[in-house]
Amino acid sequence: MLYLDYSRKPGEWIPNQYGGNENLEAIDFLRRFNELAHTVPGAMTVAEESTAFPGVSKPVYLSGLGFTMKWNMGWMHDMLAYFENDPIYRKFHHNSITFSLLYAFQENFVLPISHDEVVHGKSSLLNKMPGDEWRQFANVRAFLAYMWAPPRQEAALHGTGNRPARRVELRHRLALGTAGIDCHRKLQTLVRELNRLYRSSPALYQVDFNYTGFEWIDFHDWEASIIAFLRRAEDPADFILFCCNFTPVPRQGYEFGVPEEGFYEEILNTDSELFGGSNMGNGGCVSSRPVPKHNRPYSIAVTLPPLAVVAFRKR
């Protein structure tokens, strides 16, 4: 709707009154639509929009289109391309899991896995993952946790069939057919836990649209495909540390800098047996040491399970 030349060749479209390719009438329509929609308390509008059109989720009075949120299609394509790589090659694509944070606050983004990505021969989310069945499920668990962790507005958007990790592509005539299988049921348990953690953790939702809600700890270990970052609430002392290991190699005693001393409780581990993992972890808690790391005054040494995301909250 936004462009007069969308899917049209030269000579098949007429420029607008200013000589540009923007569809001014469509833009005015969308702005008016969003103005009226947002007169309803609690109303929310979300744009499935994949171009670089500016201000999709900015208010109309700031010359935006007025949507509440916009799909972050760039994040989706980068993440799917990254996870489809065998872990041995992921070190060559490290920027795919970090690039979206360069523009994360330009719009009010929601992180989607589009329905278009699990149909027409593109495979289900589970079948996109490399390796044997255990690694495929571990990859999906890590993928989902990393989807819930970065700044995003209110919800992660999934195509039908992603939550139970069905094998077949999305087809409207087929039932999901996996609810009774143990590994699929455990993956659903993870999604349930991610939602519970999200609702109970202000650090995951209070500051989504400002850089103060996100802080890199380290993203330089491309060789091991490991990253770590903080999410902060409006109260900066309320934070969660996420540590991600995107290879099947367990890491013992891996050190991360932390901003405060104390005990750090492991509040999420996608490798938990409850979710279908190998149950490698940190015994529920680790203690900080007065050893500076990553430009922080303290550090913790943690166990990073294979193909997993672990999260810690200071007690």
C-alpha positions as CSV (number, residue, x, y, z in Angstrom):
1,M,0.0,0.0,0.0
2,L,2.8,2.4,0.7
3,Y,4.5,2.5,-2.7
4,L,3.1,3.3,-6.1
5,D,5.8,1.2,-7.8
6,Y,5.4,-1.9,-5.6
7,S,5.7,-5.0,-7.9
8,R,5.5,-2.7,-11.0
9,K,8.1,-2.2,-13.7
10,P,9.2,1.2,-15.0
11,G,6.4,2.7,-17.0
12,E,3.7,0.8,-15.1
13,W,3.2,3.4,-12.4
14,I,2.6,7.1,-12.2
15,P,4.6,9.2,-9.6
16,N,2.7,11.2,-7.0
17,Q,2.3,14.9,-7.2
18,Y,5.8,15.5,-5.8
19,G,7.4,13.1,-8.2
20,G,8.0,10.3,-5.6
21,N,6.9,6.7,-5.4
22,E,5.0,7.0,-2.1
23,N,1.3,6.3,-2.3
24,L,0.1,9.5,-0.4
25,E,-3.5,8.5,-0.3
26,A,-2.7,5.1,1.2
27,I,-0.5,6.8,3.8
28,D,-3.3,9.2,4.7
29,F,-5.7,6.3,5.0
30,L,-3.4,4.3,7.3
31,R,-2.8,7.4,9.5
32,R,-6.5,8.0,9.9
33,F,-7.2,4.4,10.5
34,N,-4.7,4.3,13.4
35,E,-6.0,7.6,14.8
36,L,-9.5,6.1,15.0
37,A,-8.3,2.7,16.2
38,H,-6.4,4.2,19.1
39,T,-9.5,6.0,20.4
40,V,-10.5,2.6,21.7
41,P,-8.9,2.0,25.1
42,G,-6.4,-0.9,24.9
43,A,-6.5,-1.1,21.1
44,M,-3.3,-2.2,19.4
45,T,-2.4,-2.2,15.7
46,V,0.6,-4.1,14.3
47,A,2.2,-3.6,10.8
48,E,3.5,-6.5,8.9
49,E,5.9,-4.3,6.9
50,S,9.3,-5.3,5.6
51,T,10.6,-2.1,3.9
52,A,12.6,0.8,5.5
53,F,9.6,3.1,5.4
54,P,10.3,5.5,8.3
55,G,8.1,6.0,11.3
56,V,5.7,3.1,10.9
57,S,5.2,2.9,14.7
58,K,5.6,6.6,15.4
59,P,2.6,8.7,16.3
60,V,0.7,10.4,13.5
61,Y,1.4,13.8,15.2
62,L,5.1,13.1,14.7
63,S,4.5,12.3,11.0
64,G,4.5,8.5,11.6
65,L,1.9,6.0,10.4
66,G,0.6,5.6,13.9
67,F,0.8,1.8,14.3
68,T,1.4,0.5,17.9
69,M,4.1,-1.9,16.7
70,K,5.9,-3.1,13.6
71,W,7.2,-6.6,12.7
72,N,11.0,-6.8,12.8
73,M,11.4,-8.8,9.6
74,G,15.1,-8.1,9.5
75,W,15.6,-9.9,12.9
76,M,13.5,-12.8,11.7
77,H,15.5,-13.3,8.5
78,D,18.8,-12.9,10.3
79,M,17.9,-15.3,13.0
80,L,16.5,-18.0,10.8
81,A,19.5,-17.8,8.5
82,Y,21.9,-18.1,11.5
83,F,20.2,-21.1,13.1
84,E,19.9,-22.9,9.8
85,N,23.7,-23.0,9.7
86,D,25.5,-26.0,11.2
87,P,27.0,-24.7,14.5
88,I,30.5,-25.2,13.2
89,Y,29.8,-22.4,10.7
90,R,28.0,-20.0,12.9
91,K,31.1,-18.2,13.9
92,F,31.3,-16.8,10.4
93,H,27.8,-15.4,10.8
94,H,28.0,-13.9,14.3
95,N,26.8,-10.5,13.2
96,S,23.4,-12.1,12.3
97,I,22.5,-12.4,16.0
98,T,23.8,-9.0,17.0
99,F,23.0,-6.7,14.1
100,S,19.3,-6.1,15.0
101,L,20.4,-4.4,18.2
102,L,21.9,-1.6,16.1
103,Y,18.4,-0.5,15.0
104,A,16.2,-2.0,17.7
105,F,14.9,1.3,19.0
106,Q,14.1,3.0,15.7
107,E,10.6,1.5,15.8
108,N,8.4,-0.3,18.4
109,F,9.3,-3.7,17.2
110,V,7.6,-7.0,17.8
111,L,9.7,-10.1,17.0
112,P,7.9,-12.4,14.6
113,I,8.3,-15.8,13.0
114,S,6.1,-15.1,10.0
115,H,3.6,-17.7,8.7
116,D,5.3,-17.2,5.3
117,E,8.4,-18.8,6.7
118,V,6.8,-22.2,7.6
119,V,5.0,-22.9,4.3
120,H,5.6,-23.5,0.6
121,G,8.6,-25.7,1.0
122,K,10.4,-23.6,3.6
123,S,10.1,-26.2,6.4
124,S,8.7,-26.0,9.9
125,L,10.8,-24.2,12.5
126,L,12.0,-27.6,13.9
127,N,13.0,-28.9,10.5
128,K,15.0,-25.8,9.7
129,M,17.4,-26.7,12.5
130,P,20.5,-28.8,11.7
131,G,21.7,-32.0,13.4
132,D,19.9,-35.0,14.9
133,E,16.6,-34.8,16.7
134,W,18.2,-33.8,20.1
135,R,20.2,-30.9,18.5
136,Q,17.1,-29.8,16.5
137,F,15.1,-29.5,19.7
138,A,17.9,-27.8,21.5
139,N,18.3,-25.3,18.7
140,V,14.6,-24.5,18.9
141,R,14.7,-24.1,22.6
142,A,17.7,-21.7,22.3
143,F,16.0,-19.9,19.5
144,L,12.8,-19.3,21.5
145,A,14.6,-18.1,24.6
146,Y,16.6,-15.7,22.5
147,M,13.4,-14.5,21.0
148,W,11.9,-13.7,24.4
149,A,15.0,-12.0,25.8
150,P,15.9,-8.9,23.7
151,P,13.9,-5.7,23.7
152,R,10.5,-6.2,22.0
153,Q,7.0,-5.0,22.7
154,E,4.7,-7.3,24.7
155,A,4.8,-10.4,22.6
156,A,6.7,-12.7,20.4
157,L,4.7,-13.6,17.3
158,H,4.7,-17.2,16.1
159,G,3.2,-19.0,13.2
160,T,0.9,-21.8,14.0
161,G,2.9,-25.0,14.9
162,N,6.0,-23.4,16.2
163,R,5.2,-23.7,19.9
164,P,4.8,-27.5,19.8
165,A,7.6,-27.7,17.2
166,R,5.6,-29.7,14.7
167,R,7.6,-31.4,11.9
168,V,5.3,-30.7,9.0
169,E,4.8,-27.3,7.4
170,L,1.8,-25.2,8.3
171,R,-1.2,-26.6,6.4
172,H,-4.7,-25.4,7.3
173,R,-6.2,-28.9,6.7
174,L,-3.8,-30.7,9.1
175,A,-4.0,-30.9,12.8
176,L,-0.9,-30.2,14.9
177,G,-0.7,-33.9,15.9
178,T,2.2,-33.6,18.3
179,A,0.6,-32.7,21.7
180,G,1.0,-36.2,23.1
181,I,4.7,-36.8,22.2
182,D,7.0,-36.2,25.1
183,C,9.7,-34.0,23.4
184,H,7.0,-31.8,21.9
185,R,5.1,-31.5,25.2
186,K,8.4,-30.5,27.0
187,L,9.0,-27.8,24.4
188,Q,5.5,-26.5,25.1
189,T,6.5,-26.4,28.8
190,L,9.4,-24.2,27.9
191,V,7.1,-21.8,26.0
192,R,4.8,-21.7,29.1
193,E,7.8,-21.0,31.3
194,L,9.1,-18.2,29.0
195,N,5.7,-16.6,29.2
196,R,5.6,-16.9,33.0
197,L,9.1,-15.5,33.3
198,Y,8.2,-12.6,31.0
199,R,5.0,-11.7,32.9
200,S,6.8,-11.8,36.3
201,S,10.0,-9.9,35.3
202,P,9.7,-6.1,34.8
203,A,13.2,-6.2,33.3
204,L,11.8,-8.0,30.3
205,Y,9.0,-5.5,29.5
206,Q,9.2,-2.2,31.2
207,V,11.9,-0.6,29.0
208,D,11.5,-2.0,25.5
209,F,11.8,1.2,23.5
210,N,14.9,2.7,24.9
211,Y,18.6,1.6,25.0
212,T,18.5,1.9,28.9
213,G,16.6,-1.4,28.9
214,F,19.4,-3.4,27.2
215,E,23.1,-3.6,27.8
216,W,25.7,-5.9,26.1
217,I,28.0,-7.8,28.4
218,D,30.0,-9.4,25.7
219,F,29.4,-10.2,22.0
220,H,33.0,-10.6,20.9
221,D,33.4,-14.4,21.3
222,W,32.4,-15.2,17.7
223,E,34.8,-18.2,17.7
224,A,32.6,-19.9,20.3
225,S,29.3,-18.4,19.2
226,I,28.6,-17.0,22.7
227,I,26.9,-13.8,23.7
228,A,25.7,-12.3,26.9
229,F,23.6,-9.2,27.7
230,L,21.5,-7.6,30.5
231,R,17.9,-6.6,30.4
232,R,17.0,-3.8,32.9
233,A,13.7,-2.6,34.4
234,E,12.9,1.0,35.1
235,D,14.7,0.4,38.4
236,P,18.3,-0.2,37.0
237,A,19.0,-2.5,40.0
238,D,16.4,-4.9,38.7
239,F,18.2,-6.8,35.9
240,I,18.5,-10.2,34.3
241,L,21.7,-11.6,32.7
242,F,21.2,-13.8,29.7
243,C,24.1,-16.0,28.5
244,C,23.7,-17.8,25.2
245,N,25.8,-20.7,23.8
246,F,24.8,-21.4,20.2
247,T,27.1,-24.4,19.7
248,P,26.8,-28.0,21.0
249,V,30.0,-27.7,23.0
250,P,29.5,-27.3,26.8
251,R,31.5,-24.6,28.4
252,Q,32.6,-25.0,32.0
253,G,33.7,-22.0,34.1
254,Y,32.9,-19.4,31.4
255,E,33.4,-15.9,32.9
256,F,31.0,-13.0,32.4
257,G,31.3,-9.5,34.0
258,V,28.4,-8.5,36.2
259,P,27.6,-5.0,37.6
260,E,27.0,-6.0,41.2
261,E,28.4,-8.5,43.7
262,G,26.2,-11.1,45.2
263,F,24.5,-14.5,44.5
264,Y,23.1,-14.9,41.0
265,E,20.2,-17.3,40.8
266,E,19.7,-19.3,37.6
267,I,16.1,-18.5,36.7
268,L,16.1,-20.1,33.3
269,N,18.0,-22.9,31.6
270,T,16.7,-24.2,28.3
271,D,18.8,-27.3,28.8
272,S,16.7,-28.4,31.8
273,E,15.3,-31.9,31.6
274,L,11.9,-30.3,32.2
275,F,12.2,-28.9,28.7
276,G,13.8,-31.9,27.1
277,G,17.5,-31.0,27.7
278,S,20.5,-32.8,29.2
279,N,20.1,-31.1,32.6
280,M,23.5,-29.4,32.6
281,G,23.5,-26.3,34.7
282,N,24.7,-24.3,37.6
283,G,23.1,-25.9,40.6
284,G,20.6,-23.1,40.9
285,C,23.0,-20.3,41.8
286,V,26.5,-18.9,41.3
287,S,28.4,-16.4,43.4
288,S,30.2,-13.3,42.1
289,R,33.9,-12.7,42.6
290,P,35.7,-9.3,42.9
291,V,37.5,-10.0,39.6
292,P,36.8,-7.3,36.9
293,K,35.6,-8.6,33.6
294,H,34.0,-7.0,30.5
295,N,34.4,-3.6,32.1
296,R,32.4,-4.6,35.1
297,P,33.8,-4.7,38.7
298,Y,32.7,-8.2,39.4
299,S,32.4,-11.5,37.5
300,I,30.8,-14.9,37.7
301,A,32.0,-18.2,36.3
302,V,29.1,-20.3,34.9
303,T,28.5,-23.5,33.1
304,L,27.0,-23.0,29.6
305,P,25.1,-26.1,28.5
306,P,25.2,-27.0,24.8
307,L,22.9,-25.1,22.4
308,A,21.3,-23.4,25.3
309,V,20.3,-20.1,26.9
310,V,20.7,-19.6,30.7
311,A,19.5,-16.5,32.6
312,F,20.4,-15.2,36.1
313,R,18.9,-12.7,38.5
314,K,20.8,-11.3,41.4
315,R,19.3,-12.3,44.7
